[in-house]
């Protein structure tokens, strides 16, 4: 998922996507701990996706903060 696709999402969609991605990461970590992980590269991809989502959320909060002050 690209940043442009994430920016097009609503706030509710971002929260849902973040929760789902974190759940997937948890599952993959569990598989890695039990040595059943097929694609270790998926861990890195999910961590980057989480970082992108959090970055977009922070950008939105920063743009709202000056308007309120």
Protein Blocks (a to p, Z undefined) as FASTA:
>chain_A
ZZklmmmpcfklmmmmmmmmmmmmmmmmmmmmnopafblmlmmmmmmmmmmmmmmmmmmm
mmmmmmmZZ
